[in-house]
Amino acid sequence: MNWQWIVDNAGMIGTDLWQHLLLALIPVIVSFVISIPIGYLIFRSGPAANVILAIFGAIYSIPSLAIFVMLPLVLGTQVLDPLNVVVALTIYTTALLSRSVVDGLRDVPLDVKQSADAIGFGRGRRLFRVELPLAMPVIFAGLRIASVSNIALVSISILIGVPSLGSLFNITLQTGFLTPVWVGVILSILVALLADLVIVLIQRGTLPWARRRVTT
């Protein structure tokens, strides 16, 4: 590890790190917001739910580089526009989180829903007061997977010219100098661990009852 190179290029590394964070986390936030209504609609679709989830699974299996290349043609954006990466990762994350929402809602015990109905909860009130809170641990688990996955996938964006920590990998690829790739790998791991920790803390703060249930 060449520490002098790191000091000399601290500005570039910081810029790439910030870009990496934005490209990875914006799709997670957007997808978290839109996946809950999408997942609920899938959950309510009955027999069609498994078909829709299978389609979402197929979307998630499409190579990310292919999506990055195709989106400029669909959106009319420039190839180097970071929006292509944000949209692509939003698609991936929504496909993943929607399944987590469905799985979480399916895990809500029937007797709990019947009890909510018995005390006069309507469908909307039951969803927001009973079903979603009970489904949230599963949704947060999917959110943790999605955030770590996005942090890894963003590095590929350098192949279409969008800067990120992948830029450091590209320097090593072009020069054979190993310090940049080590810096990129270490920062990627640290960012993934930090993102996971933040989500865990948010979950514990917003769902204290779930933590108590696990520890008892």
Backbone as a chain_set.jsonl record, in Angstrom:
{"seq": "MNWQWIVDNAGMIGTDLWQHLLLALIPVIVSFVISIPIGYLIFRSGPAANVILAIFGAIYSIPSLAIFVMLPLVLGTQVLDPLNVVVALTIYTTALLSRSVVDGLRDVPLDVKQSADAIGFGRGRRLFRVELPLAMPVIFAGLRIASVSNIALVSISILIGVPSLGSLFNITLQTGFLTPVWVGVILSILVALLADLVIVLIQRGTLPWARRRVTT", "coords": {"N": [[0.848, -1.194, 0.0], [0.71, 2.095, -1.018], [1.069, 4.809, 0.735], [1.64, 7.478, 0.246], [0.655, 7.924, -2.303], [-2.066, 7.763, -1.769], [-2.427, 10.006, -0.111], [-1.714, 12.046, -1.908], [-3.739, 11.818, -3.767], [-6.089, 12.227, -2.447], [-8.238, 14.002, -2.789], [-9.412, 13.207, -5.253], [-10.134, 10.591, -4.548], [-11.982, 11.094, -2.505], [-13.987, 12.428, -3.978], [-14.803, 10.395, -5.758], [-15.743, 8.565, -3.882], [-17.93, 9.946, -2.73], [-19.576, 10.222, -4.998], [-20.057, 7.528, -5.438], [-21.517, 6.831, -3.154], [-23.867, 8.382, -3.53], [-24.87, 7.294, -5.95], [-25.403, 4.71, -5.139], [-27.126, 4.834, -2.881], [-29.313, 6.56, -3.362], [-31.053, 5.107, -5.184], [-31.839, 3.083, -3.37], [-33.318, 4.458, -1.413], [-35.404, 5.598, -2.975], [-36.545, 3.256, -4.02], [-37.368, 1.956, -1.693], [-39.506, 3.553, -0.927], [-41.325, 3.301, -3.099], [-41.647, 0.578, -3.342], [-43.234, -0.454, -1.329], [-46.066, 0.23, -1.83], [-46.172, -1.063, -4.359], [-45.479, -3.718, -3.708], [-47.611, -4.303, -2.002], [-49.799, -4.196, -3.761], [-49.123, -6.333, -5.414], [-49.278, -8.381, -3.526], [-52.013, -8.333, -3.039], [-52.956, -9.28, -5.402], [-53.587, -11.923, -5.659], [-53.657, -15.123, -7.197], [-52.039, -14.25, -9.277], [-49.831, -13.158, -8.134], [-47.513, -14.747, -7.725], [-46.658, -15.091, -10.337], [-46.051, -12.467, -11.11], [-43.994, -11.931, -9.296], [-42.142, -13.769, -10.205], [-41.507, -12.635, -12.657], [-40.329, -10.27, -11.763], [-38.133, -11.422, -10.519], [-36.802, -12.377, -12.766], [-36.128, -9.966, -13.98], [-34.32, -8.992, -12.105], [-32.247, -10.697, -12.558], [-31.074, -9.904, -14.905], [-28.07, -8.93, -16.461], [-26.267, -6.251, -15.016], [-24.661, -4.492, -16.504], [-25.737, -4.67, -19.05], [-28.208, -3.418, -18.674], [-27.317, -0.835, -18.009], [-26.265, -0.073, -20.472], [-28.468, -0.172, -22.185], [-30.348, 1.664, -21.176], [-29.788, 4.472, -21.86], [-30.766, 4.535, -24.479], [-33.448, 4.099, -24.073], [-34.262, 6.102, -22.261], [-33.34, 8.372, -23.46], [-31.093, 9.686, -22.609], [-27.668, 10.864, -22.115], [-24.849, 8.691, -22.62], [-22.962, 8.839, -20.579], [-24.39, 9.834, -18.48], [-25.119, 9.973, -15.064], [-27.701, 9.4, -14.292], [-28.579, 7.159, -15.633], [-27.428, 5.035, -14.239], [-28.615, 5.363, -11.72], [-31.344, 4.934, -12.321], [-31.242, 2.307, -13.313], [-30.329, 0.855, -11.046], [-32.4, 1.45, -9.341], [-34.472, 0.041, -10.534], [-33.54, -2.61, -10.185], [-33.436, -2.705, -7.344], [-36.082, -2.206, -6.62], [-37.322, -4.457, -7.688], [-36.257, -6.386, -5.993], [-36.986, -5.486, -3.368], [-39.765, -5.386, -3.525], [-40.509, -8.057, -3.529], [-39.705, -8.66, -0.918], [-41.542, -7.124, 0.522], [-43.94, -8.416, -0.153], [-43.408, -10.993, 0.883], [-43.158, -10.324, 3.586], [-45.763, -9.389, 4.198], [-47.182, -11.706, 3.717], [-46.344, -13.212, 5.841], [-47.687, -12.274, 8.024], [-49.682, -13.302, 10.649], [-52.809, -15.004, 10.221], [-54.74, -14.97, 12.25], [-54.138, -12.635, 13.59], [-54.816, -10.669, 11.727], [-57.546, -11.205, 11.547], [-58.316, -10.553, 14.122], [-57.869, -7.802, 14.086], [-59.801, -7.069, 12.22], [-62.043, -7.764, 13.688], [-62.184, -5.864, 15.701], [-62.926, -3.683, 14.343], [-61.225, -2.494, 12.43], [-60.689, -1.041, 9.289], [-59.708, -1.906, 5.876], [-57.523, -0.246, 5.045], [-56.669, 0.892, 7.479], [-55.999, -1.404, 8.878], [-53.869, -2.282, 7.337], [-51.867, -0.275, 7.708], [-51.655, -0.075, 10.483], [-51.365, -2.627, 11.469], [-50.564, -4.794, 9.6], [-48.346, -3.824, 7.974], [-46.479, -2.887, 10.019], [-45.886, -5.406, 11.224], [-44.777, -6.674, 9.073], [-42.464, -5.318, 8.605], [-39.863, -6.164, 9.712], [-39.071, -8.181, 7.875], [-39.036, -6.687, 5.529], [-37.039, -4.817, 6.112], [-34.883, -6.575, 6.242], [-34.658, -7.283, 3.541], [-34.017, -4.751, 2.609], [-31.481, -4.358, 3.663], [-29.997, -6.255, 2.239], [-30.358, -5.228, -0.345], [-29.086, -2.714, -0.198], [-26.366, -3.356, 0.247], [-25.905, -4.848, -2.056], [-26.29, -2.892, -4.047], [-24.163, -1.136, -3.497], [-22.033, -2.698, -4.269], [-22.64, -3.096, -7.001], [-22.505, -0.552, -8.135], [-19.854, -0.018, -8.745], [-19.436, -1.106, -11.238], [-20.299, 0.802, -12.948], [-18.243, 2.327, -13.939], [-17.473, 1.193, -16.274], [-19.089, 2.261, -18.201], [-18.265, 4.785, -18.12], [-19.06, 6.352, -15.939], [-18.134, 7.968, -13.06], [-17.024, 6.457, -9.986], [-16.226, 4.501, -7.077], [-15.295, 2.499, -8.588], [-13.665, 3.702, -10.417], [-11.163, 3.696, -9.292], [-10.494, 1.024, -9.466], [-10.237, 0.863, -12.183], [-7.955, 2.394, -12.639], [-5.936, 0.749, -11.596], [-6.258, -1.387, -13.357], [-5.392, -0.259, -15.746], [-2.786, 0.553, -15.211], [-1.478, -1.293, -13.605], [-0.759, -0.744, -11.055], [-1.214, -1.393, -7.699], [-2.243, -0.107, -5.417], [-4.53, 1.703, -5.821], [-6.699, -0.139, -6.344], [-6.811, -1.552, -3.959], [-7.513, 0.491, -2.194], [-10.044, 1.117, -3.243], [-11.43, -1.322, -2.828], [-11.321, -1.591, -0.008], [-12.664, 0.763, 0.827], [-15.175, 0.282, -0.341], [-16.026, -1.958, 1.107], [-16.117, -0.846, 3.696], [-18.075, 1.134, 3.335], [-20.287, -0.476, 2.714], [-20.559, -1.92, 5.118], [-21.083, 0.21, 6.861], [-23.489, 1.227, 5.805], [-25.154, -0.976, 6.227], [-25.098, -1.067, 9.022], [-26.337, 1.379, 9.654], [-28.935, 0.918, 8.674], [-29.709, -1.197, 10.34], [-29.7, 0.136, 12.821], [-31.704, 2.03, 12.361], [-33.864, 0.294, 12.041], [-33.975, -0.845, 14.603], [-34.554, 1.425, 16.057], [-37.048, 2.223, 15.084], [-38.612, -0.015, 15.264], [-38.844, -1.127, 18.002], [-40.264, -3.065, 19.381], [-39.969, -5.336, 17.832], [-37.312, -5.997, 18.246], [-37.365, -6.646, 20.941], [-38.97, -8.89, 20.812], [-37.33, -10.674, 19.483], [-35.232, -11.019, 21.293], [-36.387, -12.175, 23.503]], "CA": [[0.0, 0.0, 0.0], [1.494, 3.319, -1.142], [0.329, 5.827, 1.46], [1.86, 8.777, -0.371], [-0.295, 8.035, -3.422], [-3.377, 8.028, -1.176], [-2.428, 11.407, 0.319], [-1.67, 12.904, -3.094], [-4.98, 11.69, -4.539], [-7.205, 12.211, -1.498], [-9.368, 14.724, -3.364], [-10.051, 12.342, -6.238], [-10.744, 9.47, -3.835], [-13.164, 11.614, -1.836], [-15.016, 12.686, -4.99], [-15.311, 9.098, -6.215], [-16.501, 7.973, -2.778], [-19.204, 10.662, -2.629], [-20.377, 9.817, -6.156], [-20.438, 6.136, -5.211], [-22.584, 6.847, -2.157], [-25.089, 8.899, -4.144], [-25.373, 6.342, -6.941], [-25.857, 3.489, -4.473], [-28.141, 5.017, -1.849], [-30.536, 7.172, -3.9], [-31.985, 4.052, -5.607], [-32.371, 2.363, -2.21], [-34.352, 5.298, -0.798], [-36.542, 5.671, -3.898], [-37.17, 1.935, -4.113], [-38.047, 1.671, -0.433], [-40.773, 4.284, -0.931], [-42.27, 2.809, -4.104], [-41.824, -0.875, -3.264], [-44.305, -0.805, -0.394], [-47.338, 0.115, -2.556], [-46.079, -2.083, -5.404], [-45.547, -5.017, -3.053], [-48.968, -4.522, -1.496], [-50.652, -4.515, -4.907], [-48.801, -7.71, -5.807], [-49.833, -9.238, -2.472], [-53.47, -8.369, -3.204], [-53.323, -9.759, -6.746], [-53.994, -13.318, -5.584], [-52.842, -16.106, -7.919], [-51.086, -13.594, -10.181], [-48.686, -12.656, -7.373], [-46.313, -15.551, -7.975], [-46.219, -14.812, -11.709], [-45.421, -11.145, -11.093], [-42.722, -12.054, -8.581], [-41.214, -14.476, -11.093], [-41.052, -11.636, -13.635], [-39.386, -9.41, -11.043], [-36.907, -12.193, -10.349], [-36.114, -12.396, -14.056], [-35.547, -8.631, -14.161], [-33.157, -8.879, -11.22], [-31.163, -11.542, -13.073], [-30.473, -9.292, -16.095], [-26.762, -8.336, -16.13], [-26.367, -4.807, -14.799], [-24.017, -3.757, -17.59], [-26.695, -4.614, -20.159], [-29.177, -2.371, -18.339], [-26.623, 0.448, -18.124], [-26.078, 0.237, -21.892], [-29.768, -0.007, -22.848], [-31.156, 2.767, -20.653], [-29.705, 5.715, -22.637], [-31.638, 4.427, -25.65], [-34.834, 4.164, -23.609], [-34.516, 7.377, -21.584], [-32.867, 9.496, -24.255], [-30.025, 10.357, -21.877], [-26.314, 10.622, -22.583], [-24.283, 7.446, -22.103], [-22.22, 9.12, -19.352], [-25.273, 10.446, -17.486], [-25.302, 9.127, -13.874], [-29.105, 9.018, -14.154], [-28.726, 5.789, -16.129], [-27.072, 4.13, -13.145], [-29.639, 5.501, -10.683], [-32.567, 4.269, -12.782], [-30.984, 0.862, -13.38], [-30.285, 0.294, -9.701], [-33.752, 1.563, -8.789], [-35.217, -1.107, -11.071], [-33.074, -3.801, -9.47], [-33.797, -2.658, -5.93], [-37.536, -2.338, -6.529], [-37.633, -5.871, -7.917], [-35.886, -7.132, -4.788], [-37.745, -5.068, -2.195], [-41.179, -5.735, -3.698], [-40.639, -9.437, -3.028], [-39.614, -8.619, 0.544], [-42.822, -6.62, 1.02], [-44.917, -9.505, -0.294], [-43.072, -12.033, 1.861], [-43.484, -9.822, 4.913], [-47.219, -9.369, 4.362], [-47.641, -13.097, 3.792], [-45.967, -13.768, 7.141], [-48.568, -11.777, 9.084], [-50.61, -14.386, 11.006], [-54.207, -14.782, 9.874], [-55.527, -14.636, 13.434], [-53.888, -11.227, 13.903], [-55.65, -9.885, 10.805], [-58.942, -11.405, 11.94], [-58.53, -9.776, 15.346], [-57.979, -6.401, 13.673], [-61.129, -6.914, 11.613], [-63.07, -7.918, 14.719], [-62.303, -4.628, 16.49], [-63.423, -2.624, 13.478], [-60.241, -1.898, 11.526], [-60.895, -1.177, 7.86], [-58.554, -2.462, 5.165], [-56.392, 0.677, 5.092], [-56.177, 1.015, 8.852], [-55.353, -2.672, 9.219], [-52.59, -2.337, 6.634], [-50.864, 0.628, 8.279], [-51.528, -0.235, 11.929], [-51.117, -4.019, 11.848], [-49.829, -5.639, 8.654], [-47.026, -3.278, 7.633], [-45.537, -2.982, 11.142], [-45.447, -6.786, 11.418], [-43.991, -7.077, 7.904], [-41.266, -4.5, 8.489], [-38.588, -6.875, 9.873], [-38.722, -8.841, 6.611], [-38.725, -5.63, 4.564], [-35.715, -4.296, 6.468], [-33.892, -7.576, 5.837], [-34.465, -7.078, 2.107], [-33.355, -3.462, 2.428], [-30.054, -4.549, 3.956], [-29.415, -6.957, 1.088], [-30.369, -4.328, -1.495], [-28.087, -1.655, -0.043], [-25.043, -3.941, 0.028], [-25.834, -5.21, -3.473], [-26.105, -1.667, -4.827], [-22.808, -0.619, -3.277], [-21.149, -3.506, -5.109], [-22.951, -2.93, -8.422], [-22.147, 0.783, -8.626], [-18.485, -0.035, -9.272], [-19.468, -1.477, -12.654], [-20.654, 1.974, -13.747], [-17.056, 2.891, -14.583], [-17.37, 0.609, -17.616], [-19.766, 3.159, -19.139], [-17.682, 6.111, -17.946], [-19.621, 7.094, -14.809], [-17.174, 7.833, -11.953], [-17.396, 5.88, -8.697], [-15.034, 3.82, -6.579], [-14.813, 1.678, -9.696], [-12.599, 4.443, -11.1], [-9.9, 3.248, -8.706], [-10.202, -0.28, -10.056], [-9.818, 1.103, -13.56], [-6.56, 2.86, -12.6], [-5.094, -0.442, -11.444], [-6.359, -2.165, -14.591], [-4.622, 0.392, -16.802], [-1.381, 0.799, -14.849], [-0.899, -2.385, -12.84], [-0.428, -0.224, -9.727], [-2.22, -2.06, -6.882], [-2.805, 0.7, -4.334], [-5.901, 2.166, -6.076], [-7.713, -1.184, -6.199], [-6.939, -1.833, -2.536], [-8.294, 1.589, -1.616], [-11.425, 0.944, -3.681], [-12.018, -2.484, -2.156], [-11.485, -1.292, 1.423], [-13.731, 1.752, 0.98], [-16.446, -0.373, -0.677], [-16.402, -2.788, 2.254], [-16.479, 0.037, 4.805], [-19.36, 1.759, 3.017], [-21.317, -1.508, 2.844], [-20.746, -2.182, 6.547], [-21.711, 1.386, 7.462], [-24.88, 1.264, 5.353], [-25.864, -2.045, 6.929], [-25.234, -0.649, 10.417], [-27.344, 2.443, 9.717], [-30.255, 0.304, 8.502], [-29.997, -1.938, 11.573], [-30.027, 1.105, 13.868], [-33.031, 2.574, 12.039], [-34.837, -0.752, 12.353], [-34.106, -0.959, 16.06], [-35.183, 2.626, 16.576], [-38.444, 2.331, 14.653], [-39.337, -1.248, 15.599], [-38.28, -1.666, 19.253], [-40.998, -4.267, 19.77], [-39.408, -6.477, 17.098], [-36.07, -6.35, 18.926], [-37.716, -7.329, 22.19], [-39.504, -10.206, 20.497], [-36.22, -11.538, 19.114], [-34.36, -11.291, 22.432], [-37.09, -12.923, 24.549]], "C": [[0.888, 1.249, 0.0], [0.711, 4.471, -0.505], [0.501, 7.214, 0.852], [0.908, 8.986, -1.535], [-1.68, 8.376, -2.887], [-3.484, 9.488, -0.751], [-2.501, 12.338, -0.883], [-2.993, 12.909, -3.852], [-6.221, 11.666, -3.647], [-8.441, 12.913, -2.052], [-10.131, 13.878, -4.356], [-10.776, 11.185, -5.553], [-12.027, 9.917, -3.141], [-14.307, 11.879, -2.801], [-15.642, 11.389, -5.474], [-16.163, 8.43, -5.135], [-17.873, 8.622, -2.65], [-20.129, 10.282, -3.779], [-20.894, 8.394, -5.969], [-21.608, 6.059, -4.227], [-23.906, 7.309, -2.756], [-25.705, 7.883, -5.093], [-25.943, 5.09, -6.288], [-27.084, 3.715, -3.595], [-29.414, 5.691, -2.346], [-31.506, 6.105, -4.403], [-32.6, 3.283, -4.44], [-33.515, 3.152, -1.576], [-35.598, 5.356, -1.673], [-37.286, 4.343, -3.929], [-37.91, 1.567, -2.84], [-39.424, 2.331, -0.411], [-41.775, 3.653, -1.894], [-42.531, 1.309, -3.99], [-42.952, -1.275, -2.324], [-45.666, -0.824, -1.09], [-47.305, -0.939, -3.654], [-46.207, -3.477, -4.79], [-46.936, -5.321, -2.529], [-49.918, -4.885, -2.632], [-50.393, -5.932, -5.404], [-49.409, -8.687, -4.807], [-51.34, -9.404, -2.635], [-53.904, -8.975, -4.529], [-53.665, -11.238, -6.785], [-53.077, -14.251, -6.351], [-51.796, -15.477, -8.84], [-49.814, -13.16, -9.462], [-47.415, -13.43, -7.685], [-45.766, -15.323, -9.376], [-45.482, -13.477, -11.759], [-44.065, -11.207, -10.401], [-41.686, -12.799, -9.414], [-40.657, -13.527, -12.151], [-40.04, -10.699, -12.984], [-38.06, -10.125, -10.817], [-36.098, -12.259, -11.625], [-35.45, -11.051, -14.341], [-34.275, -8.491, -13.337], [-31.966, -9.674, -11.739], [-30.505, -10.974, -14.33], [-29.132, -8.669, -15.709], [-26.847, -6.813, -16.055], [-25.75, -4.007, -15.935], [-24.949, -3.628, -18.783], [-27.735, -3.527, -19.917], [-28.55, -0.995, -18.489], [-26.513, 0.88, -19.585], [-27.412, 0.544, -22.567], [-30.515, 1.249, -22.417], [-31.0, 4.083, -21.411], [-30.598, 5.702, -23.875], [-33.102, 4.585, -25.26], [-35.172, 5.545, -23.053], [-34.147, 8.591, -22.423], [-31.787, 10.295, -23.561], [-28.68, 10.11, -22.547], [-25.767, 9.349, -21.931], [-23.61, 7.67, -20.757], [-23.085, 9.721, -18.244], [-25.44, 9.511, -16.282], [-26.746, 8.683, -13.664], [-29.343, 7.59, -14.632], [-28.454, 4.776, -15.023], [-28.142, 4.165, -12.056], [-30.912, 4.76, -11.079], [-32.379, 2.759, -12.806], [-31.01, 0.235, -11.991], [-31.628, 0.423, -8.989], [-34.618, 0.409, -9.267], [-34.836, -2.381, -10.326], [-33.592, -3.826, -8.03], [-35.298, -2.803, -5.73], [-37.961, -3.785, -6.736], [-37.345, -6.7, -6.674], [-36.78, -6.779, -3.602], [-39.228, -5.399, -2.313], [-41.438, -7.16, -3.227], [-40.575, -9.46, -1.503], [-40.917, -8.121, 1.164], [-43.877, -7.716, 0.97], [-44.659, -10.594, 0.742], [-43.428, -11.595, 3.28], [-44.977, -9.822, 5.181], [-47.782, -10.783, 4.457], [-47.353, -13.718, 5.154], [-46.844, -13.27, 8.288], [-49.596, -12.86, 9.413], [-52.063, -14.025, 10.699], [-55.021, -14.373, 11.094], [-55.324, -13.187, 13.868], [-54.752, -10.339, 13.014], [-57.129, -10.02, 11.168], [-59.267, -10.627, 13.211], [-58.682, -8.292, 15.027], [-59.337, -6.13, 13.044], [-62.219, -6.92, 12.684], [-63.248, -6.653, 15.553], [-62.592, -3.418, 15.613], [-62.411, -1.935, 12.59], [-60.684, -2.117, 10.081], [-59.629, -1.676, 7.194], [-57.34, -1.551, 5.264], [-55.797, 0.796, 6.483], [-55.456, -0.261, 9.285], [-53.983, -2.776, 8.578], [-51.53, -1.523, 7.37], [-50.649, 0.423, 9.782], [-51.112, -1.649, 12.339], [-50.171, -4.718, 10.876], [-48.432, -5.103, 8.336], [-46.054, -3.297, 8.816], [-45.015, -4.397, 11.369], [-44.585, -7.276, 10.26], [-42.635, -6.385, 7.842], [-39.948, -5.233, 8.755], [-38.13, -7.583, 8.605], [-38.323, -7.803, 5.57], [-37.348, -5.039, 4.851], [-34.614, -5.284, 6.102], [-33.606, -7.464, 4.343], [-33.737, -5.786, 1.812], [-31.859, -3.573, 2.682], [-29.351, -5.242, 2.792], [-29.299, -6.016, -0.103], [-29.291, -3.263, -1.385], [-26.681, -2.183, -0.298], [-24.858, -4.31, -1.441], [-25.586, -3.984, -4.342], [-24.693, -1.114, -4.701], [-21.8, -1.398, -4.109], [-21.368, -3.225, -6.59], [-22.509, -1.582, -8.976], [-20.757, 0.798, -9.246], [-18.447, -0.347, -10.761], [-19.734, -0.266, -13.533], [-19.448, 2.604, -14.428], [-16.895, 2.358, -15.994], [-18.125, 1.429, -18.652], [-19.336, 4.606, -18.894], [-18.252, 6.943, -16.829], [-18.714, 6.9, -13.599], [-17.806, 7.254, -10.691], [-16.116, 5.294, -8.114], [-14.48, 2.85, -7.615], [-13.724, 2.369, -10.498], [-11.229, 4.019, -10.577], [-9.505, 1.88, -9.251], [-9.662, -0.11, -11.473], [-8.371, 1.591, -13.623], [-5.614, 1.676, -12.485], [-5.101, -1.28, -12.713], [-5.472, -1.583, -15.68], [-3.131, 0.477, -16.498], [-0.697, -0.379, -14.155], [-0.487, -1.988, -11.436], [-1.537, -0.644, -8.764], [-2.879, -1.189, -5.817], [-4.232, 1.184, -4.62], [-6.956, 1.081, -5.873], [-7.898, -1.565, -4.734], [-7.758, -0.755, -1.836], [-9.767, 1.434, -1.974], [-12.124, -0.201, -2.972], [-12.299, -2.179, -0.687], [-12.616, -0.293, 1.651], [-15.097, 1.145, 0.671], [-16.942, -1.217, 0.49], [-16.861, -1.923, 3.423], [-17.832, 0.699, 4.574], [-20.496, 0.754, 3.183], [-21.609, -1.807, 4.314], [-21.457, -1.021, 7.236], [-23.184, 1.472, 7.082], [-25.714, 0.213, 6.079], [-26.101, -1.664, 8.387], [-26.31, 0.417, 10.574], [-28.75, 1.859, 9.603], [-30.656, -0.47, 9.753], [-30.404, -0.983, 12.693], [-31.398, 1.736, 13.629], [-34.112, 1.555, 12.382], [-35.058, -0.867, 13.854], [-34.803, 0.251, 16.66], [-36.657, 2.723, 16.253], [-39.275, 1.112, 15.017], [-38.786, -1.856, 16.893], [-38.972, -2.937, 19.71], [-40.452, -5.504, 19.074], [-38.117, -6.937, 17.752], [-36.361, -7.097, 20.218], [-38.217, -8.736, 21.922], [-38.392, -11.178, 20.162], [-35.416, -11.95, 20.331], [-35.043, -12.085, 23.535], [-37.252, -14.369, 24.166]], "O": [[1.709, 1.439, 0.897], [-0.191, 5.036, -1.122], [-0.407, 8.041, 0.937], [0.406, 10.091, -1.74], [-2.393, 9.186, -3.48], [-4.501, 10.138, -0.995], [-3.262, 13.306, -0.879], [-3.331, 13.895, -4.508], [-7.27, 11.153, -4.038], [-9.565, 12.472, -1.813], [-11.361, 13.829, -4.316], [-11.896, 10.839, -5.929], [-13.038, 9.215, -3.178], [-15.463, 11.593, -2.491], [-16.863, 11.287, -5.589], [-17.18, 7.806, -5.437], [-18.873, 7.925, -2.48], [-21.32, 10.048, -3.573], [-22.04, 8.096, -6.306], [-22.566, 5.316, -4.443], [-24.947, 6.696, -2.518], [-26.91, 7.635, -5.053], [-26.864, 4.475, -6.824], [-27.986, 2.877, -3.566], [-30.492, 5.428, -1.813], [-32.692, 6.18, -4.083], [-33.759, 2.873, -4.512], [-34.555, 2.586, -1.24], [-36.714, 5.186, -1.183], [-38.515, 4.312, -3.871], [-38.965, 0.935, -2.895], [-40.393, 1.74, 0.067], [-42.945, 3.486, -1.549], [-43.542, 0.822, -4.497], [-43.564, -2.327, -2.506], [-46.381, -1.817, -0.96], [-48.295, -1.638, -3.867], [-46.954, -4.317, -5.293], [-47.395, -6.461, -2.599], [-50.75, -5.78, -2.484], [-51.325, -6.648, -5.771], [-49.986, -9.702, -5.196], [-51.88, -10.484, -2.398], [-55.099, -9.165, -4.758], [-54.001, -11.76, -7.848], [-51.858, -14.193, -6.189], [-50.782, -16.104, -9.147], [-48.822, -12.827, -10.11], [-46.357, -12.834, -7.888], [-44.554, -15.356, -9.586], [-44.421, -13.367, -12.373], [-43.099, -10.604, -10.867], [-40.494, -12.5, -9.341], [-39.48, -13.603, -12.502], [-39.015, -10.373, -13.582], [-36.994, -9.516, -10.91], [-34.868, -12.207, -11.595], [-34.343, -11.001, -14.878], [-33.277, -7.944, -13.804], [-30.819, -9.374, -11.409], [-29.486, -11.499, -14.78], [-29.064, -7.943, -14.717], [-27.429, -6.171, -16.929], [-26.266, -2.948, -16.294], [-24.959, -2.597, -19.456], [-28.103, -2.799, -20.838], [-29.174, -0.084, -19.034], [-26.652, 2.063, -19.898], [-27.482, 1.422, -23.427], [-31.243, 1.837, -23.217], [-32.0, 4.776, -21.6], [-31.125, 6.74, -24.273], [-33.9, 5.134, -26.02], [-36.237, 6.091, -23.338], [-34.584, 9.706, -22.139], [-31.579, 11.464, -23.885], [-28.56, 9.262, -23.431], [-26.175, 8.98, -20.83], [-23.67, 6.805, -19.883], [-22.571, 10.078, -17.184], [-25.861, 8.368, -16.455], [-27.003, 7.713, -12.95], [-30.205, 6.89, -14.102], [-29.167, 3.782, -14.89], [-28.533, 3.123, -11.531], [-31.492, 4.039, -10.267], [-33.256, 2.015, -12.368], [-31.644, -0.8, -11.785], [-31.96, -0.396, -8.132], [-35.407, -0.141, -8.499], [-35.704, -3.138, -9.89], [-34.118, -4.836, -7.563], [-35.74, -3.45, -4.78], [-38.851, -4.282, -6.046], [-38.103, -7.611, -6.34], [-37.275, -7.669, -2.91], [-39.882, -5.665, -1.304], [-42.461, -7.438, -2.602], [-41.318, -10.207, -0.867], [-41.35, -8.625, 2.2], [-44.618, -7.92, 1.932], [-45.588, -11.062, 1.401], [-43.935, -12.385, 4.076], [-45.416, -10.21, 6.264], [-48.742, -11.029, 5.188], [-48.043, -14.647, 5.573], [-46.756, -13.785, 9.402], [-50.32, -13.296, 8.518], [-52.487, -12.886, 10.892], [-55.901, -13.518, 10.99], [-56.224, -12.578, 14.444], [-55.349, -9.372, 13.487], [-57.876, -9.044, 11.099], [-60.371, -10.101, 13.355], [-59.514, -7.605, 15.619], [-59.952, -5.095, 13.298], [-63.195, -6.175, 12.595], [-64.341, -6.392, 16.057], [-62.516, -2.276, 16.066], [-62.71, -0.875, 12.04], [-61.014, -3.237, 9.691], [-58.6, -1.852, 7.847], [-56.237, -2.024, 5.537], [-54.578, 0.802, 6.651], [-54.435, -0.208, 9.971], [-53.043, -3.29, 9.184], [-50.43, -2.012, 7.627], [-49.57, 0.718, 10.295], [-50.571, -1.849, 13.426], [-49.101, -5.181, 11.272], [-47.449, -5.839, 8.418], [-44.901, -3.689, 8.638], [-43.836, -4.579, 11.674], [-43.763, -8.176, 10.428], [-41.751, -6.822, 7.105], [-38.97, -4.945, 8.065], [-36.94, -7.589, 8.29], [-37.377, -8.015, 4.812], [-36.576, -4.788, 3.926], [-33.527, -4.875, 5.695], [-32.451, -7.539, 3.922], [-32.934, -5.717, 0.882], [-31.061, -2.945, 1.987], [-28.246, -4.861, 2.408], [-28.279, -5.998, -0.792], [-28.643, -2.94, -2.381], [-25.889, -1.535, -0.982], [-23.783, -4.109, -2.005], [-24.771, -4.025, -5.263], [-24.1, -0.675, -5.686], [-20.824, -0.83, -4.599], [-20.408, -3.126, -7.354], [-22.175, -1.476, -10.156], [-20.511, 1.556, -10.184], [-17.54, 0.091, -11.469], [-19.435, -0.288, -14.726], [-19.61, 3.344, -15.398], [-16.252, 2.996, -16.828], [-17.849, 1.322, -19.847], [-19.961, 5.539, -19.397], [-17.966, 8.138, -16.756], [-18.537, 5.768, -13.15], [-18.964, 7.525, -10.374], [-15.028, 5.572, -8.618], [-13.326, 2.431, -7.525], [-12.943, 1.709, -11.183], [-10.253, 3.988, -11.326], [-8.324, 1.609, -9.471], [-8.763, -0.831, -11.907], [-7.64, 1.244, -14.551], [-4.609, 1.606, -13.193], [-4.069, -1.825, -13.104], [-4.866, -2.326, -16.453], [-2.306, 0.475, -17.411], [0.531, -0.451, -14.123], [0.074, -2.8, -10.701], [-2.696, -0.289, -8.983], [-3.976, -1.509, -5.36], [-5.082, 1.087, -3.734], [-8.005, 1.351, -5.288], [-9.012, -1.868, -4.308], [-8.597, -1.056, -0.987], [-10.638, 1.597, -1.12], [-13.277, -0.071, -2.561], [-13.383, -2.472, -0.183], [-13.433, -0.472, 2.555], [-16.077, 1.457, 1.348], [-18.127, -1.197, 0.824], [-17.867, -2.221, 4.066], [-18.639, 0.814, 5.496], [-21.548, 1.088, 3.728], [-22.768, -1.932, 4.708], [-22.323, -1.23, 8.085], [-24.032, 1.756, 7.928], [-26.841, 0.482, 6.494], [-27.18, -1.91, 8.928], [-27.104, 0.369, 11.514], [-29.651, 2.253, 10.342], [-31.808, -0.408, 10.181], [-31.348, -1.262, 13.432], [-32.162, 1.953, 14.57], [-35.15, 1.906, 12.944], [-36.194, -0.973, 14.318], [-35.544, 0.137, 17.637], [-37.438, 3.243, 17.05], [-40.502, 1.189, 15.074], [-38.307, -2.99, 16.88], [-38.356, -3.79, 20.349], [-40.464, -6.596, 19.642], [-37.848, -8.137, 17.812], [-35.679, -8.067, 20.548], [-37.941, -9.662, 22.684], [-38.47, -12.359, 20.499], [-34.961, -13.09, 20.417], [-34.369, -12.618, 24.416], [-37.822, -15.149, 24.929]]}, "num_chains": 1, "name": "protein.A"}
